[in-house]
């Protein structure tokens, strides 16, 4: 009886974890060459990122810019003059950070 309950618990855990893995957040950013940075986001299952909150933060964590992904799952902003980090924030466990220093001009 305990053995069957243990196996059932493992199966439930596996089947609930698999869908979570199928919804991995993705975010890629690039320099437009005109003083503007554009980021494109989405999810590994093909879901749109429209409405996902985006933050551009200083290295100390202070928010410089807050916005949202548009209907094309894109977010553009003026490139800050100081070091910055971009955060795609679709909720707990669905966040992606992009270091501004890693974005090629």
N, C-alpha and C positions, 0 to 999 in steps of 0.2 A: 504494500500500500504506500509506504513512504517512498519507495523507489519510483513508483508511477507519478507521485506528486512532484518529486524532484525533476523527473524528465519533463513533465508538463511545465514546470517553472522555467526550465532552460529553454524549451521551445517558445514559450511566450516571450521571453527576453530576446531571443534571436529574431523572432518575427516582428517585434516592435522596434528593434534597433535597425533593421534593414531599411525601412522607409526613411528613417532619420538620415542615414548615409546617402540616400538618393537625392537629398535636398541641400547639397553643399553650396554655400554662397561663393560667388566668383566676382572678382572686380579687377579690372585692368585700367591703368591710366597712362596717358601720353601727353607730351608737350606739343601744342599746336604750332609753336614757333612764332606766335604773335603775342606772347605774354599771357596766354590762356592755357589752362590744363583741362583736359576732358577725361572723364572716367566712364567706363561702360560696365554695367553689372548685370547679374542674373543668377540663376541657380542651375546646378548640374542636371536637374531634371527638365530643363528648358523653360522653367517659369520666368516670367518677367520680373524685373526689379522695380517697376514703376511704383513710386511713392516711398521707396526705401530711404530712410534718413541718411544723409551724408554730412560728415564733419570734416573740417580742415582745422587742424590744431597746431599750436606752437609746440615745441619740444617739451615745455613745462606743463602741457595739458590744457592750456587756455584755448577755448574755441575762438578761432578767427572768423570762420564762415560756417553757417549751418544751412543746409538745403535738402532737396529731395531729388531722386532720380525722376526724370521726365517720362513721357509716354513711350520713348524709345529706349528706356533704361539707361539714359545718359545723364551726366551731371558735369557742368562746366563752370569754371571759376577763374578769376584773375590770379595768376601765380604770385604767392606771397614773396616778399623780399627776404624774409628770414627762413631758417630751416622749419619744415613742417611735416606733418603726417596726415594722411587722409584715412578716414574710417567710414567704411560701408557698414551701416548698423541696422540689420534686419531683425534685431532682437537677440536675446541671450543664446549663445551657441551658433549664431549666424552673423558673425562679424568678421570683416577682413580689414586689415590695416595695410596701407601702402606708404612706405617711406618716400617722401618727396625727393630725397637724394638719389633714389634709384630710378627716377624718371629721366630718361635721356632727352636732351634738347634736340 
